[in-house]
Amino acid sequence: QVQLVESGGGSVQAGGSLRLSCAASGRTFIRSVMGWFRQAPGEEREFVAIITWSGGRTFYRDSVEGRFTISRDNAKNTVYLQMDSLKPEDTAVYYCAASKGFTVTHSDYDYWGQGTQVTVSS
């Protein structure tokens, strides 16, 4: 079992930055692939970034590549999403999730946090 709690969301103007954190509890966290997903009102949930258990491999959706950075600290059981150069289209509820496999498909993720709102104004 893995329990996930996100924090760090908020409101920011376009061009600004936010850092999301996802604190995990549970013995399987270290072996889990961790992902950040987001969902805007009326839209499908979409992957944002994923990271392997070692942190050695990451993958981003095209629209955030070069602006967002996913990282993890297994000693702190925490995964981060640094978001820079934010755009209004980044506005969404952001979720962290844990999976056994390196996948961008949200249905492959077994555990989810409750989400944190990110709002970017123009």
DSSP file (Angstrom, degrees, kcal/mol; ACC not computed):
  #  RESIDUE AA STRUCTURE BP1 BP2  ACC     N-H-->O    O-->H-N    N-H-->O    O-->H-N    TCO  KAPPA ALPHA  PHI   PSI    X-CA   Y-CA   Z-CA
    1    1 A Q              0   0    0      0, 0.0    27,-0.6     0, 0.0     2,-0.4   0.000 360.0 360.0 360.0 140.7    0.0    0.0    0.0
    2    2 A V        -     0   0    0     24,-0.1     2,-0.4    26,-0.1    24,-0.2  -0.999 360.0-160.3-130.5 128.9    1.1    3.5   -0.8
    3    3 A Q  E     -A   25   0A   0     22,-2.4    22,-2.1    -2,-0.4     2,-0.4  -0.930  12.5-163.7-108.7 135.0   -0.5    6.7    0.5
    4    4 A L  E     -A   24   0A   0     -2,-0.4     2,-0.4   108,-0.4   110,-0.4  -0.956  11.7-176.4-125.5 134.8    0.2    9.9   -1.4
    5    5 A V  E     -A   23   0A   0     18,-2.0    18,-2.6    -2,-0.4     2,-0.2  -0.967  12.7-155.7-132.9 116.9   -0.4   13.5   -0.3
    6    6 A E  E     +A   22   0A   0     -2,-0.4     2,-0.3    16,-0.2    16,-0.2  -0.558  18.2 165.2 -88.5 154.1    0.3   16.4   -2.7
    7    7 A S  E     +A   21   0A   0     14,-2.1    14,-2.6    -2,-0.2   109,-0.1  -0.963  40.4  68.9-154.4 167.7    1.1   20.0   -1.7
    8    8 A G        +     0   0    0     -2,-0.3    11,-0.3     1,-0.3    14,-0.0   0.386  60.5 134.7 103.1  -3.5    2.5   23.2   -3.2
    9    9 A G        +     0   0    0     12,-0.1     2,-0.3     9,-0.1    -1,-0.3  -0.180  21.2 122.1 -70.6 172.1   -0.3   24.2   -5.5
   10   10 A G  E     -d  118   0B   0    107,-0.9   109,-2.7   106,-0.1     2,-0.4  -0.987  58.0 -56.4 165.4-165.5   -1.6   27.7   -5.8
   11   11 A S  E     +d  119   0B   0     -2,-0.3     2,-0.3   107,-0.2   109,-0.2  -0.891  50.4 162.7-110.8 138.2   -2.2   30.7   -8.0
   12   12 A V  E     -d  120   0B   0    107,-2.5   109,-2.3    -2,-0.4     2,-0.2  -0.982  36.1-108.0-149.7 154.9    0.6   32.3  -10.1
   13   13 A Q  E >   -d  121   0B   0     -2,-0.3     3,-2.2   107,-0.2    73,-0.2  -0.514  54.1 -78.8 -82.9 156.9    0.9   34.6  -13.0
   14   14 A A  T 3  S+     0   0    0    107,-2.8    73,-0.2     1,-0.3    -1,-0.1  -0.250 120.9  30.8 -54.3 137.8    2.1   33.4  -16.4
   15   15 A G  T 3  S+     0   0    0     71,-3.1    70,-0.6     1,-0.3    -1,-0.3   0.244  98.6 115.6  93.1 -12.4    5.8   33.0  -16.4
   16   16 A G    <   -     0   0    0     -3,-2.2    70,-2.3    70,-0.2     2,-0.3  -0.085  57.3-123.2 -82.2-175.6    6.0   32.2  -12.8
   17   17 A S        -     0   0    0     67,-0.2     2,-0.3    68,-0.2    67,-0.2  -0.932  20.2-179.2-132.8 152.2    7.0   29.0  -11.0
   18   18 A L  E     - B   0  83A   0     65,-2.2    65,-3.2    -2,-0.3     2,-0.5  -0.980  15.9-147.1-143.1 152.7    5.6   26.5   -8.5
   19   19 A R  E     - B   0  82A   0    -11,-0.3     2,-0.3    -2,-0.3    63,-0.2  -0.969  14.1-159.6-124.0 116.8    7.1   23.4   -6.9
   20   20 A L  E     - B   0  81A   0     61,-2.7    61,-2.2    -2,-0.5     2,-0.4  -0.703   5.6-162.1 -91.9 145.1    4.7   20.6   -6.1
   21   21 A S  E     -AB   7  80A   0    -14,-2.6   -14,-2.1    -2,-0.3     2,-0.4  -0.939   8.3-162.9-124.0 149.6    5.6   17.9   -3.6
   22   22 A C  E     -AB   6  79A   0     57,-2.0    57,-1.9    -2,-0.4     2,-0.5  -0.923   9.4-158.6-134.1 108.0    4.1   14.5   -3.1
   23   23 A A  E     -AB   5  78A   0    -18,-2.6   -18,-2.0    -2,-0.4     2,-0.4  -0.743  14.0-163.3 -89.6 129.8    4.8   12.8    0.3
   24   24 A A  E     -A    4   0A   0     53,-3.1     2,-0.3    -2,-0.5   -20,-0.2  -0.864  12.4-170.4-116.5 145.7    4.4    9.1    0.2
   25   25 A S  E     +A    3   0A   0    -22,-2.1   -22,-2.4    -2,-0.4     2,-0.1  -0.962  43.4  77.1-127.7 151.7    4.0    6.5    2.9
   26   26 A G  S >  S-     0   0    0     -2,-0.3     3,-1.4   -24,-0.2     4,-0.3  -0.202  78.3 -99.7 121.1 143.7    4.2    2.8    2.5
   27   27 A R  T 3  S+     0   0    0      1,-0.3     3,-0.4   -26,-0.2     4,-0.2   0.700 114.1  59.5 -70.4 -19.8    7.0    0.3    2.1
   28   28 A T  T >  S+     0   0    0    -27,-0.6     3,-0.6     1,-0.2     4,-0.4   0.447  75.1  96.3 -91.4   2.0    6.6    0.0   -1.7
   29   29 A F  G X  S+     0   0    0     -3,-1.4     3,-1.9     1,-0.2    -1,-0.2   0.921  79.7  55.4 -57.4 -45.3    7.3    3.7   -2.5
   30   30 A I  G 3  S+     0   0    0     -3,-0.4    -1,-0.2     1,-0.3    -2,-0.1   0.822 110.2  45.8 -61.0 -30.8   10.9    3.2   -3.3
   31   31 A R  G <  S+     0   0    0     -3,-0.6     2,-0.3    -4,-0.2    -1,-0.3   0.432  96.6 101.7 -90.3   1.7   10.2    0.5   -5.9
   32   32 A S  S <  S-     0   0    0     -3,-1.9     2,-0.4    -4,-0.4    68,-0.2  -0.643  70.7-130.2 -92.9 141.3    7.4    2.5   -7.5
   33   33 A V  E     -E   99   0B   0     66,-2.7    66,-2.6    -2,-0.3     2,-0.4  -0.722  32.9-147.9 -73.7 134.9    7.5    4.5  -10.7
   34   34 A M  E     -EF  98  51B   0     17,-2.2    17,-2.4    -2,-0.4     2,-0.3  -0.894  17.0-175.1-113.5 140.9    6.0    7.9   -9.8
   35   35 A G  E     -EF  97  50B   0     62,-2.6    62,-2.2    -2,-0.4     2,-0.5  -0.952  20.2-144.1-133.2 152.2    4.0   10.1  -12.1
   36   36 A W  E     +EF  96  49B   0     13,-3.1    12,-3.1    -2,-0.3    13,-1.6  -0.967  26.2 176.0-110.2 132.2    2.4   13.5  -12.1
   37   37 A F  E     -EF  95  47B   0     58,-3.0    58,-2.8    -2,-0.5     2,-0.3  -0.832  10.5-157.5-125.7 165.4   -0.9   13.8  -13.9
   38   38 A R  E     -EF  94  46B   0      8,-2.5     8,-2.9    -2,-0.3     2,-0.4  -0.989   6.2-163.4-145.4 155.9   -3.2   16.7  -14.3
   39   39 A Q  E     -E   93   0B   0     54,-2.1    54,-2.3    -2,-0.3     6,-0.2  -0.946   5.7-162.0-143.7 119.3   -6.9   17.3  -15.1
   40   40 A A    >   -     0   0    0      4,-0.4     3,-2.3    -2,-0.4    52,-0.1  -0.623  47.0 -75.2 -92.3 157.6   -8.5   20.5  -16.3
   41   41 A P  T 3  S+     0   0    0      0, 0.0    -1,-0.1     0, 0.0     3,-0.1  -0.280 119.1   5.4 -55.8 129.9  -12.3   21.1  -16.0
   42   42 A G  T 3  S+     0   0    0      1,-0.3     2,-0.3    -3,-0.1    -3,-0.0   0.514 112.3 107.9  76.1   4.6  -14.1   19.1  -18.7
   43   43 A E  S <  S-     0   0    0     -3,-2.3    -1,-0.3     1,-0.1     2,-0.1  -0.727  73.9-102.1-113.4 162.4  -10.8   17.5  -19.9
   44   44 A E        -     0   0    0     -2,-0.3    -4,-0.4    -3,-0.1     2,-0.3  -0.451  45.6 -98.4 -73.3 152.8   -9.4   14.0  -19.7
   45   45 A R        -     0   0    0     -6,-0.2     2,-0.3    -2,-0.1    -6,-0.2  -0.576  49.0-167.8 -70.1 135.2   -6.7   13.3  -17.1
   46   46 A E  E     -F   38   0B   0     -8,-2.9    -8,-2.5    -2,-0.3     2,-0.1  -0.940  21.9-110.3-130.3 149.8   -3.3   13.5  -18.8
   47   47 A F  E     +F   37   0B   0     -2,-0.3   -10,-0.3    57,-0.3     3,-0.1  -0.468  27.8 177.7 -76.1 149.7    0.2   12.5  -17.8
   48   48 A V  E     -     0   0B   0    -12,-3.1    13,-2.2     1,-0.4     2,-0.3   0.715  62.9 -18.3-113.4 -51.2    2.7   15.3  -17.2
   49   49 A A  E     -FG  36  60B   0    -13,-1.6   -13,-3.1    11,-0.2    -1,-0.4  -0.985  53.3-162.0-159.8 149.5    5.9   13.6  -16.1
   50   50 A I  E     -FG  35  59B   0      9,-2.2     9,-1.7    -2,-0.3     2,-0.3  -0.958   4.4-166.4-136.3 156.4    7.1   10.2  -14.8
   51   51 A I  E     -FG  34  58B   0    -17,-2.4   -17,-2.2    -2,-0.3     7,-0.2  -0.999  21.0-119.6-145.7 139.8   10.2    9.0  -13.1
   52   52 A T    >   -     0   0    0      5,-2.3     3,-0.7    -2,-0.3   -20,-0.1  -0.191  38.3-100.2 -72.8 170.9   11.7    5.6  -12.3
   53   53 A W  T 3  S+     0   0    0      1,-0.3   -21,-0.1   -22,-0.2    21,-0.1   0.830 124.7  45.7 -64.1 -31.0   12.3    4.4   -8.8
   54   54 A S  T 3  S-     0   0    0    -23,-0.1    -1,-0.3     3,-0.0    18,-0.1   0.655 107.4-124.5 -83.7 -15.3   16.0    5.2   -9.1
   55   55 A G  S <  S+     0   0    0     -3,-0.7    -2,-0.1     2,-0.2    17,-0.1   0.477  80.0 117.5  83.3   2.2   15.4    8.6  -10.6
   56   56 A G        +     0   0    0      1,-0.1     2,-0.4    -5,-0.0    -3,-0.1   0.641  69.1  44.5 -81.2 -13.4   17.6    7.7  -13.5
   57   57 A R        +     0   0    0      2,-0.0    -5,-2.3    -5,-0.0     2,-0.3  -0.996  63.3 171.9-135.2 133.1   14.9    7.9  -16.2
   58   58 A T  E     -G   51   0B   0     -2,-0.4     2,-0.3    -7,-0.2    -7,-0.2  -0.911  10.1-166.4-132.9 162.2   12.3   10.5  -16.7
   59   59 A F  E     -G   50   0B   0     -9,-1.7    -9,-2.2    -2,-0.3     2,-0.3  -0.981   6.3-167.8-151.8 138.8    9.7   11.3  -19.4
   60   60 A Y  E     -G   49   0B   0     -2,-0.3   -11,-0.2   -11,-0.2     2,-0.2  -0.904  28.9-107.6-127.5 152.0    7.6   14.4  -20.0
   61   61 A R    >>  -     0   0    0    -13,-2.2     3,-1.7    -2,-0.3     4,-1.1  -0.518  41.7-111.8 -71.3 152.0    4.7   15.3  -22.2
   62   62 A D  G >4 S+     0   0    0      1,-0.3     3,-0.6     2,-0.2    -1,-0.1   0.853 111.8  60.0 -56.6 -40.4    5.8   17.5  -25.1
   63   63 A S  G 34 S+     0   0    0      1,-0.2    -1,-0.3     3,-0.0   -15,-0.0   0.650 113.9  35.5 -69.8 -13.9    4.0   20.6  -23.8
   64   64 A V  G X> S+     0   0    0     -3,-1.7     3,-2.5   -16,-0.2     4,-2.3   0.499  83.5 124.5-113.8  -7.7    6.0   20.7  -20.6
   65   65 A E  T << S+     0   0    0     -4,-1.1     4,-0.1    -3,-0.6   -16,-0.0  -0.297  83.1  14.7 -55.7 130.4    9.4   19.4  -21.8
   66   66 A G  T 34 S+     0   0    0      2,-0.5    -1,-0.3     1,-0.1     3,-0.1   0.252 125.2  61.3  87.7 -13.9   12.0   22.0  -20.8
   67   67 A R  T <4 S+     0   0    0     -3,-2.5    17,-2.1     1,-0.2     2,-0.3   0.703  98.8  51.0-111.5 -33.8    9.8   23.8  -18.4
   68   68 A F  E  <  -C   83   0A   0     -4,-2.3    -2,-0.5    15,-0.2     2,-0.4  -0.797  61.5-164.5-108.9 149.3    8.9   21.2  -15.8
   69   69 A T  E     -C   82   0A   0     13,-2.4    13,-2.9    -2,-0.3     2,-0.4  -0.982   4.1-158.5-135.3 123.3   11.3   18.9  -13.9
   70   70 A I  E     +C   81   0A   0     -2,-0.4     2,-0.3    11,-0.2    11,-0.2  -0.808  23.2 158.5 -98.0 140.9   10.4   15.8  -12.0
   71   71 A S  E     -C   80   0A   0      9,-1.7     9,-3.1    -2,-0.4     2,-0.3  -0.952  21.3-151.2-151.3 168.4   12.6   14.5   -9.3
   72   72 A R  E     -C   79   0A   0     -2,-0.3     2,-0.5     7,-0.3     7,-0.2  -0.996  10.9-156.1-146.9 151.2   12.4   12.2   -6.2
   73   73 A D  E >>> -C   78   0A   0      5,-3.1     5,-1.9    -2,-0.3     3,-1.0  -0.905   9.1-172.8-125.9  99.3   14.1   11.9   -2.9
   74   74 A N  T 345S+     0   0    0     -2,-0.5     3,-0.3     1,-0.3    -1,-0.1   0.774  84.0  62.4 -68.1 -25.0   13.7    8.3   -1.7
   75   75 A A  T 345S+     0   0    0      1,-0.2    -1,-0.3    -3,-0.1   -45,-0.0   0.807 114.3  35.0 -67.3 -27.8   15.2    9.1    1.7
   76   76 A K  T <45S-     0   0    0     -3,-1.0   -52,-0.2     2,-0.2    -1,-0.2   0.364 106.3-126.6-104.0   2.0   12.4   11.5    2.3
   77   77 A N  T  <5 +     0   0    0     -4,-0.5   -53,-3.1    -3,-0.3     2,-0.4   0.913  67.9 129.7  52.7  45.4    9.7    9.4    0.4
   78   78 A T  E   < -BC  23  73A   0     -5,-1.9    -5,-3.1   -55,-0.2     2,-0.4  -0.985  45.0-163.1-136.3 140.1    8.9   12.5   -1.7
   79   79 A V  E     -BC  22  72A   0    -57,-1.9   -57,-2.0    -2,-0.4     2,-0.3  -0.945  17.3-158.0-118.7 146.1    8.6   13.2   -5.4
   80   80 A Y  E     -BC  21  71A   0     -9,-3.1    -9,-1.7    -2,-0.4     2,-0.4  -0.831  16.2-159.3-123.0 156.2    8.7   16.8   -6.7
   81   81 A L  E     -BC  20  70A   0    -61,-2.2   -61,-2.7    -2,-0.3     2,-0.6  -0.886  11.7-162.2-134.6 106.2    7.5   18.6   -9.8
   82   82 A Q  E     -BC  19  69A   0    -13,-2.9   -13,-2.4    -2,-0.4     2,-0.6  -0.787  10.6-166.1 -86.6 122.3    9.3   21.9  -10.4
   83   83 A M  E     +BC  18  68A   0    -65,-3.2   -65,-2.2    -2,-0.6     2,-0.3  -0.944  11.3 172.7-117.6 115.1    7.2   24.0  -12.8
   84   84 A D        +     0   0    0    -17,-2.1   -67,-0.2    -2,-0.6   -68,-0.2  -0.758  59.4  23.8-116.5 163.8    8.8   27.0  -14.4
   85   85 A S  S    S-     0   0    0    -70,-0.6    -1,-0.2    -2,-0.3   -68,-0.2   0.908  85.1-160.3  49.6  48.3    7.6   29.4  -17.2
   86   86 A L        -     0   0    0    -70,-2.3   -71,-3.1    -3,-0.2   -70,-0.2  -0.246   7.9-158.1 -64.9 146.9    4.0   28.5  -16.3
   87   87 A K    >   -     0   0    0    -73,-0.2     3,-2.3   -72,-0.1     4,-0.2  -0.857  31.3-110.5-122.1 156.2    1.3   29.2  -18.9
   88   88 A P  G >  S+     0   0    0      0, 0.0     3,-1.8     0, 0.0    32,-0.4   0.842 117.0  63.8 -55.1 -32.8   -2.4   29.6  -18.4
   89   89 A E  G 3  S+     0   0    0      1,-0.3   -49,-0.0   -49,-0.0    -3,-0.0   0.562  88.8  69.4 -72.0  -5.6   -2.9   26.2  -20.2
   90   90 A D  G <  S+     0   0    0     -3,-2.3    -1,-0.3    30,-0.0     2,-0.2   0.519  70.8 121.1 -83.4  -5.8   -1.1   24.6  -17.3
   91   91 A T    <   +     0   0    0     -3,-1.8     2,-0.3    -4,-0.2    28,-0.2  -0.406  40.1 104.6 -61.8 125.6   -4.1   25.3  -15.1
   92   92 A A  E    S- H   0 118B   0     26,-2.0    26,-2.6    -2,-0.2     2,-0.5  -0.965  76.8 -78.3-179.4 171.1   -5.4   22.1  -13.7
   93   93 A V  E     -EH  39 117B   0    -54,-2.3   -54,-2.1    -2,-0.3     2,-0.4  -0.861  49.3-146.6 -87.6 128.7   -5.6   19.9  -10.6
   94   94 A Y  E     -EH  38 116B   0     22,-3.1    22,-2.0    -2,-0.5     2,-0.4  -0.844  16.3-172.3-104.4 133.4   -2.3   18.0  -10.4
   95   95 A Y  E     -E   37   0B   0    -58,-2.8   -58,-3.0    -2,-0.4     2,-0.3  -0.936  14.3-147.4-122.1 142.7   -2.1   14.5   -9.0
   96   96 A C  E     -E   36   0B   0     -2,-0.4    17,-2.2   -60,-0.2     2,-0.3  -0.834  24.0-179.4-102.8 154.5    0.8   12.3   -8.1
   97   97 A A  E     -EI  35 112B   0    -62,-2.2   -62,-2.6    -2,-0.3     2,-0.4  -0.976  20.5-134.4-151.2 157.3    0.4    8.6   -8.6
   98   98 A A  E     +EI  34 111B   0     13,-2.0    12,-1.8    -2,-0.3    13,-1.4  -0.943  24.3 171.5-122.2 139.8    2.4    5.3   -8.1
   99   99 A S  E     -E   33   0B   0    -66,-2.6   -66,-2.7    -2,-0.4    10,-0.1  -0.935  38.5-132.5-140.6 160.6    2.8    2.5  -10.5
  100  100 A K  S    S+     0   0    0      8,-0.5     2,-0.3    -2,-0.3     9,-0.1   0.714  91.4  51.6 -83.4 -22.5    4.8   -0.7  -10.9
  101  101 A G  S    S-     0   0    0      7,-0.3     2,-1.4   -68,-0.1   -68,-0.1  -0.778  89.9-107.4-119.6 160.3    5.6    0.0  -14.5
  102  102 A F        +     0   0    0     -2,-0.3     2,-0.3   -52,-0.1   -50,-0.1  -0.681  69.0 138.2 -83.1  92.0    7.1    2.9  -16.5
  103  103 A T        -     0   0    0     -2,-1.4    -2,-0.0     2,-0.1    -4,-0.0  -0.961  55.2-152.6-142.2 150.6    3.9    4.0  -18.2
  104  104 A V        +     0   0    0     -2,-0.3     2,-0.6   -57,-0.1   -57,-0.3   0.366  67.9 108.3-102.2   2.5    2.0    7.2  -19.1
  105  105 A T    >   -     0   0    0      1,-0.2     3,-2.0   -59,-0.1     4,-0.3  -0.711  61.5-150.9 -85.7 118.2   -1.4    5.5  -19.0
  106  106 A H  G >  S+     0   0    0     -2,-0.6     3,-1.5     1,-0.3    -1,-0.2   0.790  92.8  63.4 -64.9 -25.9   -3.3    6.7  -15.9
  107  107 A S  G 3  S+     0   0    0      1,-0.3    -1,-0.3    -3,-0.0    -2,-0.0   0.649  93.8  63.9 -72.1 -11.9   -5.2    3.4  -15.5
  108  108 A D  G <  S+     0   0    0     -3,-2.0    -8,-0.5    -9,-0.0     2,-0.5   0.514  83.0  95.6 -84.7  -5.4   -1.9    1.6  -14.9
  109  109 A Y    <   -     0   0    0     -3,-1.5   -10,-0.2    -4,-0.3     3,-0.1  -0.755  54.9-168.7 -94.0 130.7   -1.4    3.6  -11.7
  110  110 A D        +     0   0    0    -12,-1.8     2,-0.4    -2,-0.5   -11,-0.2   0.782  67.8  41.8 -89.3 -29.5   -2.5    1.9   -8.6
  111  111 A Y  E     -I   98   0B   0    -13,-1.4   -13,-2.0  -110,-0.0     2,-0.3  -0.955  63.1-175.9-129.3 140.9   -2.3    4.7   -6.0
  112  112 A W  E     -I   97   0B   0     -2,-0.4  -108,-0.4   -15,-0.2   -15,-0.2  -0.966  19.1-132.4-135.4 147.0   -3.3    8.4   -6.3
  113  113 A G        -     0   0    0    -17,-2.2  -108,-0.2    -2,-0.3     3,-0.1  -0.284  36.5-104.0 -83.0-178.4   -3.1   11.4   -4.1
  114  114 A Q        -     0   0    0   -110,-0.4  -109,-0.1     1,-0.2   -19,-0.1   0.614  62.4-116.6 -85.8 -13.0   -6.1   13.8   -3.6
  115  115 A G        -     0   0    0    -19,-0.1     2,-0.4     1,-0.1   -20,-0.2   0.073  16.3-125.8  96.2 153.3   -4.8   16.4   -6.0
  116  116 A T  E     - H   0  94B   0    -22,-2.0   -22,-3.1  -109,-0.1     2,-0.3  -0.998  24.6-119.4-138.7 135.5   -3.6   20.0   -5.7
  117  117 A Q  E     - H   0  93B   0     -2,-0.4  -107,-0.9   -24,-0.2     2,-0.5  -0.549  23.5-171.3 -80.6 132.9   -5.0   23.0   -7.7
  118  118 A V  E     -dH  10  92B   0    -26,-2.6   -26,-2.0    -2,-0.3     2,-0.5  -0.994   5.1-175.9-121.0 124.6   -2.6   25.0   -9.9
  119  119 A T  E     -d   11   0B   0   -109,-2.7  -107,-2.5    -2,-0.5     2,-0.5  -0.984   5.0-170.5-125.2 124.7   -4.0   28.2  -11.4
  120  120 A V  E     -d   12   0B   0     -2,-0.5     2,-0.3   -32,-0.4  -107,-0.2  -0.962   8.7-159.7-117.6 120.9   -2.0   30.3  -13.9
  121  121 A S  E      d   13   0B   0   -109,-2.3  -107,-2.8    -2,-0.5    -2,-0.0  -0.730 360.0 360.0-102.0 149.2   -3.4   33.7  -14.9
  122  122 A S              0   0    0     -2,-0.3    -1,-0.1  -109,-0.2  -109,-0.1   0.450 360.0 360.0 -87.4 360.0   -2.4   35.6  -17.9
